[in-house]
């Protein structure tokens, strides 16, 4: 019952973001499995019909982006499944794009005990939005657009 009490204490804007985030996280969970990364990202880009934001300062846009990220992360913790960092990052990127807030999807990698690991996060002008901690600092970001990172065959 506490989860719903918390939901109703949110502002109307936050409740809207929470509902969109829940649907988008679930859709991303399914979409990545059925369509793959490139197709699902293209689908989200096609669904993001950004509104032109009112003339607001950079700080106001950053504050709004952080608030959207906070709400989305809270929703991700309360779903019936645990969305991974890529699902959460794609969802956050879409939530921001639909509100006319520019941001970038970042993916990095590292090698731990001979095993390759990857991590995804969202940044706005160098400020990490998609995680409360500093987890991304343990990963080296890939350079270049993500579409060019596919395995190349000779």
C-alpha positions as CSV (number, residue, x, y, z in Angstrom):
1,X,0.0,0.0,0.0
2,X,2.9,2.3,0.7
3,X,3.9,2.4,-3.0
4,X,0.5,3.7,-4.0
5,X,0.5,6.2,-1.2
6,X,3.8,7.5,-2.6
7,X,2.4,7.6,-6.1
8,X,-0.5,9.8,-5.1
9,X,1.8,12.2,-3.2
10,X,3.6,12.9,-6.4
11,X,2.8,16.1,-8.4
12,X,0.7,15.7,-11.6
13,X,3.9,16.0,-13.7
14,X,5.7,13.3,-11.7
15,X,2.7,10.9,-11.9
16,X,2.6,11.4,-15.7
17,X,6.3,10.7,-15.9
18,X,5.9,7.6,-13.6
19,X,3.1,6.2,-15.8
20,X,5.0,6.8,-19.0
21,X,8.2,5.3,-17.5
22,X,6.4,2.1,-16.4
23,X,4.9,1.6,-19.9
24,X,8.2,2.5,-21.6
25,X,10.4,0.3,-19.3
26,X,8.1,-2.7,-20.0
27,X,8.1,-2.0,-23.7
28,X,11.9,-1.6,-23.7
29,X,12.2,-4.9,-21.9
30,X,10.1,-6.6,-24.6
31,X,11.4,-4.5,-27.5
32,X,15.1,-5.2,-27.0
33,X,14.4,-9.0,-26.8
34,X,12.2,-9.1,-29.9
35,X,13.7,-6.4,-32.1
36,X,17.3,-6.0,-30.9
37,X,19.1,-2.8,-29.9
38,X,19.3,-1.0,-33.2
39,X,15.7,-1.6,-34.3
40,X,14.3,-0.8,-30.8
41,X,16.3,2.4,-30.5
42,X,15.1,3.5,-34.0
43,X,11.5,2.7,-32.9
44,X,11.8,4.8,-29.7
45,X,13.4,7.7,-31.8
46,X,10.4,7.5,-34.1
47,X,8.0,7.6,-31.2
48,X,9.6,10.6,-29.6
49,X,7.8,13.6,-30.9
50,X,9.6,16.2,-29.0
51,X,7.8,19.3,-28.0
52,X,9.7,22.6,-28.2
53,X,10.6,23.4,-24.7
54,X,9.7,26.8,-23.4
55,X,12.6,29.2,-23.2
56,X,14.2,28.0,-20.0
57,X,17.7,28.2,-18.7
58,X,20.2,25.4,-19.0
59,X,19.9,24.9,-15.2
60,X,16.1,24.6,-15.4
61,X,16.4,22.0,-18.1
62,X,19.1,20.1,-16.1
63,X,16.9,20.2,-13.0
64,X,13.9,18.8,-15.1
65,X,16.1,16.1,-16.5
66,X,17.3,15.1,-13.1
67,X,13.7,15.0,-11.8
68,X,12.6,12.8,-14.7
69,X,15.5,10.5,-14.1
70,X,14.7,10.3,-10.4
71,X,11.1,9.3,-11.1
72,X,12.0,6.8,-13.8
73,X,14.6,5.1,-11.4
74,X,11.9,4.9,-8.7
75,X,9.5,3.2,-11.1
76,X,12.2,0.8,-12.3
77,X,12.7,-0.3,-8.7
78,X,9.0,-1.1,-8.3
79,X,8.2,-3.1,-11.4
80,X,7.5,-6.8,-11.5
81,X,10.9,-7.3,-13.3
82,X,14.3,-5.7,-12.9
83,X,15.1,-3.6,-16.0
84,X,18.8,-3.6,-16.8
85,X,20.9,-0.5,-17.4
86,X,20.3,-0.5,-21.2
87,X,16.5,-0.7,-20.8
88,X,16.5,2.0,-18.2
89,X,18.8,4.3,-20.3
90,X,16.8,3.9,-23.5
91,X,13.6,4.7,-21.5
92,X,15.1,7.7,-19.9
93,X,16.5,9.0,-23.2
94,X,13.0,8.6,-24.7
95,X,11.3,10.4,-21.7
96,X,13.8,13.3,-22.1
97,X,13.4,13.5,-25.9
98,X,9.7,13.7,-25.7
99,X,10.0,16.7,-23.5
100,X,12.5,18.4,-25.8
101,X,15.5,17.8,-23.5
102,X,18.6,16.8,-25.4
103,X,20.7,14.0,-23.9
104,X,23.0,11.2,-25.0
105,X,23.0,7.5,-24.5
106,X,26.5,6.4,-23.4
107,X,27.8,2.8,-23.4
108,X,31.1,1.7,-21.9
109,X,33.0,-1.4,-21.2
110,X,35.5,-3.0,-18.9
111,X,37.2,-6.3,-18.4
112,X,36.8,-8.0,-15.0
113,X,38.6,-11.3,-14.3
114,X,38.9,-11.9,-18.0
115,X,35.2,-11.3,-18.7
116,X,33.9,-8.3,-20.7
117,X,31.1,-6.3,-19.1
118,X,29.2,-3.3,-20.5
119,X,27.1,-0.6,-18.9
120,X,24.8,2.1,-20.3
121,X,23.9,5.5,-19.0
122,X,22.4,8.8,-20.1
123,X,24.2,12.2,-20.0
124,X,23.2,15.7,-20.6
125,X,26.2,17.9,-21.5
126,X,28.5,15.7,-19.6
127,X,26.3,15.4,-16.5
128,X,25.2,11.8,-15.8
129,X,21.4,11.6,-15.3
130,X,20.6,7.9,-15.3
131,X,22.1,6.7,-12.0
132,X,22.4,8.0,-8.5
133,X,25.8,6.4,-7.9
134,X,29.1,6.5,-9.7
135,X,28.8,3.1,-11.4
136,X,29.6,4.5,-14.8
137,X,33.1,5.6,-13.6
138,X,34.2,2.0,-13.7
139,X,33.5,1.7,-17.4
140,X,35.4,3.2,-20.4
141,X,32.9,4.9,-22.7
142,X,32.9,3.8,-26.3
143,X,33.6,6.6,-28.8
144,X,31.4,7.2,-31.8
145,X,27.8,6.4,-32.5
146,X,26.4,3.2,-31.2
147,X,25.3,2.0,-34.6
148,X,28.9,1.8,-35.8
149,X,29.8,-0.6,-33.0
150,X,28.6,-3.7,-34.7
151,X,30.9,-6.6,-35.4
152,X,32.5,-6.0,-38.8
153,X,33.2,-8.9,-41.1
154,X,36.1,-8.8,-43.5
